[in-house]
């Protein structure tokens, strides 16, 4: 269901543009997709493979001299992006995500009310830009992910990553990547099962 999948992507799409989803939508599929996103996040963020990966990265980055704030942020977001990169390398998944993003223009009238009315026009413009850009192609490259994390964190004073440490972050992500991907299939299947069970309650 492309509309439901779009809804599942919207909280992260909003975060990229520094929007907060506050409103509601009349489209039931989008609304349910947003709910799927939040329940998936809960299951994913407490999964042992993810928490262990975060811990290893956090500890390694600390020994490299990366301050606590940036180390925690990198250890959280870095594995997520690497997993996304692996998933998006699969044709059936990338096509499904493209189909979801195609719904942005189709459902524009249903999406505006998801943010505060004072930011509605900029939100709609952000969604259009996301659709125009299409899927990221560099999430499977640890060095590119490190550079992306540097840009993402640059506006967050407590999490900001010093540019001199970008190379170190890329190296540590590259070292961790094989284990992240080796555990990825089990992680995804278990999270899907947990979320499915949650919806059946």
Biotite code that builds the C-alpha atoms (Angstrom):
import biotite.structure as struc

atoms = struc.array([
    struc.Atom([0.000, 0.000, 0.000], chain_id="A", res_id=1, res_name="UNK", atom_name="CA", element="C"),
    struc.Atom([2.006, 3.032, -1.231], chain_id="A", res_id=2, res_name="UNK", atom_name="CA", element="C"),
    struc.Atom([-0.027, 5.547, 0.800], chain_id="A", res_id=3, res_name="UNK", atom_name="CA", element="C"),
    struc.Atom([0.511, 3.577, 4.002], chain_id="A", res_id=4, res_name="UNK", atom_name="CA", element="C"),
    struc.Atom([4.217, 3.281, 3.211], chain_id="A", res_id=5, res_name="UNK", atom_name="CA", element="C"),
    struc.Atom([4.402, 7.031, 2.643], chain_id="A", res_id=6, res_name="UNK", atom_name="CA", element="C"),
    struc.Atom([2.814, 7.544, 6.058], chain_id="A", res_id=7, res_name="UNK", atom_name="CA", element="C"),
    struc.Atom([5.424, 5.246, 7.576], chain_id="A", res_id=8, res_name="UNK", atom_name="CA", element="C"),
    struc.Atom([8.174, 7.398, 6.045], chain_id="A", res_id=9, res_name="UNK", atom_name="CA", element="C"),
    struc.Atom([6.703, 10.785, 6.944], chain_id="A", res_id=10, res_name="UNK", atom_name="CA", element="C"),
    struc.Atom([8.028, 11.145, 10.528], chain_id="A", res_id=11, res_name="UNK", atom_name="CA", element="C"),
    struc.Atom([11.600, 10.751, 9.248], chain_id="A", res_id=12, res_name="UNK", atom_name="CA", element="C"),
    struc.Atom([10.888, 12.922, 6.212], chain_id="A", res_id=13, res_name="UNK", atom_name="CA", element="C"),
    struc.Atom([9.611, 15.570, 8.631], chain_id="A", res_id=14, res_name="UNK", atom_name="CA", element="C"),
    struc.Atom([12.690, 15.269, 10.860], chain_id="A", res_id=15, res_name="UNK", atom_name="CA", element="C"),
    struc.Atom([15.000, 15.799, 7.867], chain_id="A", res_id=16, res_name="UNK", atom_name="CA", element="C"),
    struc.Atom([13.352, 19.162, 7.253], chain_id="A", res_id=17, res_name="UNK", atom_name="CA", element="C"),
    struc.Atom([13.053, 19.945, 10.987], chain_id="A", res_id=18, res_name="UNK", atom_name="CA", element="C"),
    struc.Atom([9.292, 19.748, 10.935], chain_id="A", res_id=19, res_name="UNK", atom_name="CA", element="C"),
    struc.Atom([7.186, 18.218, 13.666], chain_id="A", res_id=20, res_name="UNK", atom_name="CA", element="C"),
    struc.Atom([4.085, 16.255, 12.782], chain_id="A", res_id=21, res_name="UNK", atom_name="CA", element="C"),
    struc.Atom([1.354, 17.786, 14.917], chain_id="A", res_id=22, res_name="UNK", atom_name="CA", element="C"),
    struc.Atom([-1.825, 17.656, 12.884], chain_id="A", res_id=23, res_name="UNK", atom_name="CA", element="C"),
    struc.Atom([-3.913, 14.906, 11.401], chain_id="A", res_id=24, res_name="UNK", atom_name="CA", element="C"),
    struc.Atom([-4.916, 13.765, 7.954], chain_id="A", res_id=25, res_name="UNK", atom_name="CA", element="C"),
    struc.Atom([-8.188, 12.545, 6.538], chain_id="A", res_id=26, res_name="UNK", atom_name="CA", element="C"),
    struc.Atom([-6.335, 9.813, 4.662], chain_id="A", res_id=27, res_name="UNK", atom_name="CA", element="C"),
    struc.Atom([-6.652, 6.668, 6.766], chain_id="A", res_id=28, res_name="UNK", atom_name="CA", element="C"),
    struc.Atom([-3.755, 4.878, 5.048], chain_id="A", res_id=29, res_name="UNK", atom_name="CA", element="C"),
    struc.Atom([-1.332, 7.734, 5.736], chain_id="A", res_id=30, res_name="UNK", atom_name="CA", element="C"),
    struc.Atom([-2.529, 7.987, 9.323], chain_id="A", res_id=31, res_name="UNK", atom_name="CA", element="C"),
    struc.Atom([-2.054, 4.253, 9.852], chain_id="A", res_id=32, res_name="UNK", atom_name="CA", element="C"),
    struc.Atom([1.380, 4.420, 8.218], chain_id="A", res_id=33, res_name="UNK", atom_name="CA", element="C"),
    struc.Atom([2.486, 7.046, 10.724], chain_id="A", res_id=34, res_name="UNK", atom_name="CA", element="C"),
    struc.Atom([1.334, 4.737, 13.505], chain_id="A", res_id=35, res_name="UNK", atom_name="CA", element="C"),
    struc.Atom([3.302, 1.873, 11.926], chain_id="A", res_id=36, res_name="UNK", atom_name="CA", element="C"),
    struc.Atom([6.389, 4.100, 11.928], chain_id="A", res_id=37, res_name="UNK", atom_name="CA", element="C"),
    struc.Atom([6.178, 4.828, 15.649], chain_id="A", res_id=38, res_name="UNK", atom_name="CA", element="C"),
    struc.Atom([5.558, 1.213, 16.628], chain_id="A", res_id=39, res_name="UNK", atom_name="CA", element="C"),
    struc.Atom([8.405, 0.083, 14.375], chain_id="A", res_id=40, res_name="UNK", atom_name="CA", element="C"),
    struc.Atom([10.743, 2.618, 15.963], chain_id="A", res_id=41, res_name="UNK", atom_name="CA", element="C"),
    struc.Atom([9.879, 1.300, 19.423], chain_id="A", res_id=42, res_name="UNK", atom_name="CA", element="C"),
    struc.Atom([10.629, -2.295, 18.428], chain_id="A", res_id=43, res_name="UNK", atom_name="CA", element="C"),
    struc.Atom([13.753, -1.427, 16.424], chain_id="A", res_id=44, res_name="UNK", atom_name="CA", element="C"),
    struc.Atom([15.379, 0.806, 19.022], chain_id="A", res_id=45, res_name="UNK", atom_name="CA", element="C"),
    struc.Atom([15.141, -1.833, 21.735], chain_id="A", res_id=46, res_name="UNK", atom_name="CA", element="C"),
    struc.Atom([16.271, -4.742, 19.554], chain_id="A", res_id=47, res_name="UNK", atom_name="CA", element="C"),
    struc.Atom([19.439, -6.366, 20.856], chain_id="A", res_id=48, res_name="UNK", atom_name="CA", element="C"),
    struc.Atom([21.333, -6.146, 17.548], chain_id="A", res_id=49, res_name="UNK", atom_name="CA", element="C"),
    struc.Atom([20.741, -2.414, 17.343], chain_id="A", res_id=50, res_name="UNK", atom_name="CA", element="C"),
    struc.Atom([21.515, -1.667, 20.985], chain_id="A", res_id=51, res_name="UNK", atom_name="CA", element="C"),
    struc.Atom([24.693, -3.779, 20.863], chain_id="A", res_id=52, res_name="UNK", atom_name="CA", element="C"),
    struc.Atom([25.845, -2.021, 17.698], chain_id="A", res_id=53, res_name="UNK", atom_name="CA", element="C"),
    struc.Atom([25.215, 1.351, 19.339], chain_id="A", res_id=54, res_name="UNK", atom_name="CA", element="C"),
    struc.Atom([27.188, 0.350, 22.408], chain_id="A", res_id=55, res_name="UNK", atom_name="CA", element="C"),
    struc.Atom([30.172, -0.916, 20.415], chain_id="A", res_id=56, res_name="UNK", atom_name="CA", element="C"),
    struc.Atom([30.317, 2.189, 18.262], chain_id="A", res_id=57, res_name="UNK", atom_name="CA", element="C"),
    struc.Atom([29.876, 4.536, 21.215], chain_id="A", res_id=58, res_name="UNK", atom_name="CA", element="C"),
    struc.Atom([32.724, 2.889, 23.118], chain_id="A", res_id=59, res_name="UNK", atom_name="CA", element="C"),
    struc.Atom([35.044, 2.772, 20.109], chain_id="A", res_id=60, res_name="UNK", atom_name="CA", element="C"),
    struc.Atom([34.379, 6.380, 19.166], chain_id="A", res_id=61, res_name="UNK", atom_name="CA", element="C"),
    struc.Atom([35.024, 7.438, 22.758], chain_id="A", res_id=62, res_name="UNK", atom_name="CA", element="C"),
    struc.Atom([38.500, 5.868, 22.598], chain_id="A", res_id=63, res_name="UNK", atom_name="CA", element="C"),
    struc.Atom([39.063, 7.832, 19.372], chain_id="A", res_id=64, res_name="UNK", atom_name="CA", element="C"),
    struc.Atom([38.408, 11.081, 21.208], chain_id="A", res_id=65, res_name="UNK", atom_name="CA", element="C"),
    struc.Atom([34.915, 11.728, 19.851], chain_id="A", res_id=66, res_name="UNK", atom_name="CA", element="C"),
    struc.Atom([32.993, 13.675, 22.537], chain_id="A", res_id=67, res_name="UNK", atom_name="CA", element="C"),
    struc.Atom([30.062, 11.989, 24.269], chain_id="A", res_id=68, res_name="UNK", atom_name="CA", element="C"),
    struc.Atom([27.256, 13.869, 22.470], chain_id="A", res_id=69, res_name="UNK", atom_name="CA", element="C"),
    struc.Atom([28.451, 13.334, 18.883], chain_id="A", res_id=70, res_name="UNK", atom_name="CA", element="C"),
    struc.Atom([29.524, 9.756, 19.684], chain_id="A", res_id=71, res_name="UNK", atom_name="CA", element="C"),
    struc.Atom([26.021, 8.884, 20.917], chain_id="A", res_id=72, res_name="UNK", atom_name="CA", element="C"),
    struc.Atom([24.391, 10.521, 17.888], chain_id="A", res_id=73, res_name="UNK", atom_name="CA", element="C"),
    struc.Atom([26.700, 8.796, 15.411], chain_id="A", res_id=74, res_name="UNK", atom_name="CA", element="C"),
    struc.Atom([26.271, 5.438, 17.148], chain_id="A", res_id=75, res_name="UNK", atom_name="CA", element="C"),
    struc.Atom([22.488, 5.808, 16.892], chain_id="A", res_id=76, res_name="UNK", atom_name="CA", element="C"),
    struc.Atom([21.996, 7.191, 13.384], chain_id="A", res_id=77, res_name="UNK", atom_name="CA", element="C"),
    struc.Atom([24.989, 5.613, 11.632], chain_id="A", res_id=78, res_name="UNK", atom_name="CA", element="C"),
    struc.Atom([23.786, 1.981, 11.869], chain_id="A", res_id=79, res_name="UNK", atom_name="CA", element="C"),
    struc.Atom([20.280, 3.046, 10.855], chain_id="A", res_id=80, res_name="UNK", atom_name="CA", element="C"),
    struc.Atom([21.571, 4.620, 7.650], chain_id="A", res_id=81, res_name="UNK", atom_name="CA", element="C"),
    struc.Atom([23.772, 1.619, 6.846], chain_id="A", res_id=82, res_name="UNK", atom_name="CA", element="C"),
    struc.Atom([20.782, -0.707, 7.258], chain_id="A", res_id=83, res_name="UNK", atom_name="CA", element="C"),
    struc.Atom([18.712, 1.601, 5.039], chain_id="A", res_id=84, res_name="UNK", atom_name="CA", element="C"),
    struc.Atom([21.488, 1.492, 2.451], chain_id="A", res_id=85, res_name="UNK", atom_name="CA", element="C"),
    struc.Atom([21.422, -2.305, 2.422], chain_id="A", res_id=86, res_name="UNK", atom_name="CA", element="C"),
    struc.Atom([17.639, -2.385, 2.107], chain_id="A", res_id=87, res_name="UNK", atom_name="CA", element="C"),
    struc.Atom([17.574, 0.211, -0.674], chain_id="A", res_id=88, res_name="UNK", atom_name="CA", element="C"),
    struc.Atom([20.088, -1.841, -2.665], chain_id="A", res_id=89, res_name="UNK", atom_name="CA", element="C"),
    struc.Atom([17.322, -4.394, -3.223], chain_id="A", res_id=90, res_name="UNK", atom_name="CA", element="C"),
    struc.Atom([15.210, -3.650, -6.288], chain_id="A", res_id=91, res_name="UNK", atom_name="CA", element="C"),
    struc.Atom([11.862, -4.667, -4.802], chain_id="A", res_id=92, res_name="UNK", atom_name="CA", element="C"),
    struc.Atom([12.392, -2.421, -1.781], chain_id="A", res_id=93, res_name="UNK", atom_name="CA", element="C"),
    struc.Atom([13.705, 0.600, -3.686], chain_id="A", res_id=94, res_name="UNK", atom_name="CA", element="C"),
    struc.Atom([10.784, 0.332, -6.102], chain_id="A", res_id=95, res_name="UNK", atom_name="CA", element="C"),
    struc.Atom([8.308, 0.139, -3.219], chain_id="A", res_id=96, res_name="UNK", atom_name="CA", element="C"),
    struc.Atom([9.833, 3.256, -1.649], chain_id="A", res_id=97, res_name="UNK", atom_name="CA", element="C"),
    struc.Atom([9.692, 5.111, -4.975], chain_id="A", res_id=98, res_name="UNK", atom_name="CA", element="C"),
    struc.Atom([6.016, 4.173, -5.261], chain_id="A", res_id=99, res_name="UNK", atom_name="CA", element="C"),
    struc.Atom([5.466, 5.555, -1.767], chain_id="A", res_id=100, res_name="UNK", atom_name="CA", element="C"),
    struc.Atom([7.206, 8.844, -2.590], chain_id="A", res_id=101, res_name="UNK", atom_name="CA", element="C"),
    struc.Atom([5.133, 9.104, -5.787], chain_id="A", res_id=102, res_name="UNK", atom_name="CA", element="C"),
    struc.Atom([2.128, 9.478, -3.481], chain_id="A", res_id=103, res_name="UNK", atom_name="CA", element="C"),
    struc.Atom([3.391, 12.862, -2.250], chain_id="A", res_id=104, res_name="UNK", atom_name="CA", element="C"),
    struc.Atom([1.977, 14.720, -5.248], chain_id="A", res_id=105, res_name="UNK", atom_name="CA", element="C"),
    struc.Atom([-1.131, 12.505, -5.371], chain_id="A", res_id=106, res_name="UNK", atom_name="CA", element="C"),
    struc.Atom([-1.990, 13.090, -1.705], chain_id="A", res_id=107, res_name="UNK", atom_name="CA", element="C"),
    struc.Atom([-0.781, 16.679, -1.339], chain_id="A", res_id=108, res_name="UNK", atom_name="CA", element="C"),
    struc.Atom([-4.200, 17.888, -0.151], chain_id="A", res_id=109, res_name="UNK", atom_name="CA", element="C"),
    struc.Atom([-4.132, 15.308, 2.664], chain_id="A", res_id=110, res_name="UNK", atom_name="CA", element="C"),
    struc.Atom([-0.600, 16.059, 3.861], chain_id="A", res_id=111, res_name="UNK", atom_name="CA", element="C"),
    struc.Atom([-0.636, 19.806, 4.535], chain_id="A", res_id=112, res_name="UNK", atom_name="CA", element="C"),
    struc.Atom([-2.532, 19.513, 7.804], chain_id="A", res_id=113, res_name="UNK", atom_name="CA", element="C"),
    struc.Atom([0.146, 17.338, 9.375], chain_id="A", res_id=114, res_name="UNK", atom_name="CA", element="C"),
    struc.Atom([2.157, 20.362, 10.495], chain_id="A", res_id=115, res_name="UNK", atom_name="CA", element="C"),
    struc.Atom([1.422, 23.683, 12.167], chain_id="A", res_id=116, res_name="UNK", atom_name="CA", element="C"),
    struc.Atom([-0.530, 25.951, 9.817], chain_id="A", res_id=117, res_name="UNK", atom_name="CA", element="C"),
    struc.Atom([2.188, 28.635, 9.983], chain_id="A", res_id=118, res_name="UNK", atom_name="CA", element="C"),
    struc.Atom([4.657, 26.209, 8.350], chain_id="A", res_id=119, res_name="UNK", atom_name="CA", element="C"),
    struc.Atom([2.286, 24.509, 5.949], chain_id="A", res_id=120, res_name="UNK", atom_name="CA", element="C"),
    struc.Atom([3.599, 26.065, 2.746], chain_id="A", res_id=121, res_name="UNK", atom_name="CA", element="C"),
    struc.Atom([7.235, 25.299, 3.594], chain_id="A", res_id=122, res_name="UNK", atom_name="CA", element="C"),
    struc.Atom([6.215, 21.733, 4.550], chain_id="A", res_id=123, res_name="UNK", atom_name="CA", element="C"),
    struc.Atom([4.536, 21.189, 1.190], chain_id="A", res_id=124, res_name="UNK", atom_name="CA", element="C"),
    struc.Atom([7.625, 22.595, -0.542], chain_id="A", res_id=125, res_name="UNK", atom_name="CA", element="C"),
    struc.Atom([9.841, 20.257, 1.513], chain_id="A", res_id=126, res_name="UNK", atom_name="CA", element="C"),
    struc.Atom([7.749, 17.250, 0.503], chain_id="A", res_id=127, res_name="UNK", atom_name="CA", element="C"),
    struc.Atom([7.976, 18.259, -3.150], chain_id="A", res_id=128, res_name="UNK", atom_name="CA", element="C"),
    struc.Atom([11.760, 18.527, -2.851], chain_id="A", res_id=129, res_name="UNK", atom_name="CA", element="C"),
    struc.Atom([11.966, 15.088, -1.231], chain_id="A", res_id=130, res_name="UNK", atom_name="CA", element="C"),
    struc.Atom([9.972, 13.643, -4.119], chain_id="A", res_id=131, res_name="UNK", atom_name="CA", element="C"),
    struc.Atom([12.133, 15.463, -6.676], chain_id="A", res_id=132, res_name="UNK", atom_name="CA", element="C"),
    struc.Atom([15.418, 14.251, -5.154], chain_id="A", res_id=133, res_name="UNK", atom_name="CA", element="C"),
    struc.Atom([14.345, 10.631, -5.016], chain_id="A", res_id=134, res_name="UNK", atom_name="CA", element="C"),
    struc.Atom([16.118, 7.931, -3.047], chain_id="A", res_id=135, res_name="UNK", atom_name="CA", element="C"),
    struc.Atom([19.570, 8.433, -1.488], chain_id="A", res_id=136, res_name="UNK", atom_name="CA", element="C"),
    struc.Atom([22.262, 6.405, -3.217], chain_id="A", res_id=137, res_name="UNK", atom_name="CA", element="C"),
    struc.Atom([25.086, 6.638, -0.675], chain_id="A", res_id=138, res_name="UNK", atom_name="CA", element="C"),
    struc.Atom([23.679, 5.139, 2.538], chain_id="A", res_id=139, res_name="UNK", atom_name="CA", element="C"),
    struc.Atom([25.661, 1.928, 2.025], chain_id="A", res_id=140, res_name="UNK", atom_name="CA", element="C"),
    struc.Atom([28.968, 3.851, 1.905], chain_id="A", res_id=141, res_name="UNK", atom_name="CA", element="C"),
    struc.Atom([30.317, 4.362, 5.466], chain_id="A", res_id=142, res_name="UNK", atom_name="CA", element="C"),
    struc.Atom([32.472, 7.342, 4.463], chain_id="A", res_id=143, res_name="UNK", atom_name="CA", element="C"),
    struc.Atom([29.521, 9.040, 2.771], chain_id="A", res_id=144, res_name="UNK", atom_name="CA", element="C"),
    struc.Atom([27.381, 8.307, 5.836], chain_id="A", res_id=145, res_name="UNK", atom_name="CA", element="C"),
    struc.Atom([30.040, 9.917, 8.056], chain_id="A", res_id=146, res_name="UNK", atom_name="CA", element="C"),
    struc.Atom([29.965, 13.068, 5.903], chain_id="A", res_id=147, res_name="UNK", atom_name="CA", element="C"),
    struc.Atom([26.184, 13.080, 5.973], chain_id="A", res_id=148, res_name="UNK", atom_name="CA", element="C"),
    struc.Atom([26.216, 12.768, 9.760], chain_id="A", res_id=149, res_name="UNK", atom_name="CA", element="C"),
    struc.Atom([28.607, 15.712, 9.941], chain_id="A", res_id=150, res_name="UNK", atom_name="CA", element="C"),
    struc.Atom([26.086, 17.818, 7.970], chain_id="A", res_id=151, res_name="UNK", atom_name="CA", element="C"),
    struc.Atom([23.077, 16.537, 9.921], chain_id="A", res_id=152, res_name="UNK", atom_name="CA", element="C"),
    struc.Atom([24.665, 17.279, 13.305], chain_id="A", res_id=153, res_name="UNK", atom_name="CA", element="C"),
    struc.Atom([26.232, 20.607, 12.362], chain_id="A", res_id=154, res_name="UNK", atom_name="CA", element="C"),
    struc.Atom([23.212, 22.600, 13.538], chain_id="A", res_id=155, res_name="UNK", atom_name="CA", element="C"),
    struc.Atom([23.050, 20.837, 16.915], chain_id="A", res_id=156, res_name="UNK", atom_name="CA", element="C"),
    struc.Atom([25.600, 22.436, 19.291], chain_id="A", res_id=157, res_name="UNK", atom_name="CA", element="C"),
    struc.Atom([25.678, 19.509, 21.747], chain_id="A", res_id=158, res_name="UNK", atom_name="CA", element="C"),
    struc.Atom([25.880, 16.888, 19.015], chain_id="A", res_id=159, res_name="UNK", atom_name="CA", element="C"),
    struc.Atom([28.026, 18.708, 16.475], chain_id="A", res_id=160, res_name="UNK", atom_name="CA", element="C"),
    struc.Atom([30.830, 16.555, 15.094], chain_id="A", res_id=161, res_name="UNK", atom_name="CA", element="C"),
    struc.Atom([34.213, 18.197, 14.602], chain_id="A", res_id=162, res_name="UNK", atom_name="CA", element="C"),
    struc.Atom([35.181, 18.037, 10.932], chain_id="A", res_id=163, res_name="UNK", atom_name="CA", element="C"),
    struc.Atom([38.567, 16.556, 11.865], chain_id="A", res_id=164, res_name="UNK", atom_name="CA", element="C"),
    struc.Atom([36.772, 13.468, 13.211], chain_id="A", res_id=165, res_name="UNK", atom_name="CA", element="C"),
    struc.Atom([34.712, 12.683, 10.091], chain_id="A", res_id=166, res_name="UNK", atom_name="CA", element="C"),
    struc.Atom([37.378, 10.309, 8.769], chain_id="A", res_id=167, res_name="UNK", atom_name="CA", element="C"),
    struc.Atom([37.530, 8.445, 12.079], chain_id="A", res_id=168, res_name="UNK", atom_name="CA", element="C"),
    struc.Atom([33.737, 8.065, 12.099], chain_id="A", res_id=169, res_name="UNK", atom_name="CA", element="C"),
    struc.Atom([33.801, 6.726, 8.537], chain_id="A", res_id=170, res_name="UNK", atom_name="CA", element="C"),
    struc.Atom([36.485, 4.191, 9.482], chain_id="A", res_id=171, res_name="UNK", atom_name="CA", element="C"),
    struc.Atom([34.594, 2.967, 12.558], chain_id="A", res_id=172, res_name="UNK", atom_name="CA", element="C"),
    struc.Atom([31.339, 2.673, 10.609], chain_id="A", res_id=173, res_name="UNK", atom_name="CA", element="C"),
    struc.Atom([33.177, 0.682, 7.954], chain_id="A", res_id=174, res_name="UNK", atom_name="CA", element="C"),
    struc.Atom([34.539, -1.674, 10.622], chain_id="A", res_id=175, res_name="UNK", atom_name="CA", element="C"),
    struc.Atom([31.079, -2.135, 12.140], chain_id="A", res_id=176, res_name="UNK", atom_name="CA", element="C"),
    struc.Atom([29.226, -2.460, 8.822], chain_id="A", res_id=177, res_name="UNK", atom_name="CA", element="C"),
    struc.Atom([29.802, -6.222, 8.214], chain_id="A", res_id=178, res_name="UNK", atom_name="CA", element="C"),
    struc.Atom([28.306, -7.108, 11.594], chain_id="A", res_id=179, res_name="UNK", atom_name="CA", element="C"),
    struc.Atom([25.429, -4.669, 11.139], chain_id="A", res_id=180, res_name="UNK", atom_name="CA", element="C"),
    struc.Atom([24.572, -6.259, 7.800], chain_id="A", res_id=181, res_name="UNK", atom_name="CA", element="C"),
    struc.Atom([25.147, -9.826, 9.029], chain_id="A", res_id=182, res_name="UNK", atom_name="CA", element="C"),
    struc.Atom([22.555, -9.243, 11.757], chain_id="A", res_id=183, res_name="UNK", atom_name="CA", element="C"),
    struc.Atom([20.300, -7.129, 9.567], chain_id="A", res_id=184, res_name="UNK", atom_name="CA", element="C"),
    struc.Atom([18.058, -9.853, 8.155], chain_id="A", res_id=185, res_name="UNK", atom_name="CA", element="C"),
    struc.Atom([17.303, -11.288, 11.594], chain_id="A", res_id=186, res_name="UNK", atom_name="CA", element="C"),
    struc.Atom([16.748, -7.796, 12.993], chain_id="A", res_id=187, res_name="UNK", atom_name="CA", element="C"),
    struc.Atom([14.299, -6.807, 10.251], chain_id="A", res_id=188, res_name="UNK", atom_name="CA", element="C"),
    struc.Atom([12.314, -10.054, 10.424], chain_id="A", res_id=189, res_name="UNK", atom_name="CA", element="C"),
    struc.Atom([12.057, -9.912, 14.208], chain_id="A", res_id=190, res_name="UNK", atom_name="CA", element="C"),
    struc.Atom([10.979, -6.262, 14.177], chain_id="A", res_id=191, res_name="UNK", atom_name="CA", element="C"),
    struc.Atom([8.327, -7.036, 11.547], chain_id="A", res_id=192, res_name="UNK", atom_name="CA", element="C"),
    struc.Atom([7.019, -9.887, 13.719], chain_id="A", res_id=193, res_name="UNK", atom_name="CA", element="C"),
    struc.Atom([6.940, -7.701, 16.827], chain_id="A", res_id=194, res_name="UNK", atom_name="CA", element="C"),
    struc.Atom([5.075, -4.895, 15.075], chain_id="A", res_id=195, res_name="UNK", atom_name="CA", element="C"),
    struc.Atom([2.611, -7.316, 13.454], chain_id="A", res_id=196, res_name="UNK", atom_name="CA", element="C"),
    struc.Atom([1.904, -8.894, 16.830], chain_id="A", res_id=197, res_name="UNK", atom_name="CA", element="C"),
    struc.Atom([1.474, -5.430, 18.349], chain_id="A", res_id=198, res_name="UNK", atom_name="CA", element="C"),
    struc.Atom([-1.198, -4.513, 15.789], chain_id="A", res_id=199, res_name="UNK", atom_name="CA", element="C"),
    struc.Atom([-3.090, -7.741, 16.420], chain_id="A", res_id=200, res_name="UNK", atom_name="CA", element="C"),
    struc.Atom([-3.582, -6.933, 20.121], chain_id="A", res_id=201, res_name="UNK", atom_name="CA", element="C"),
])
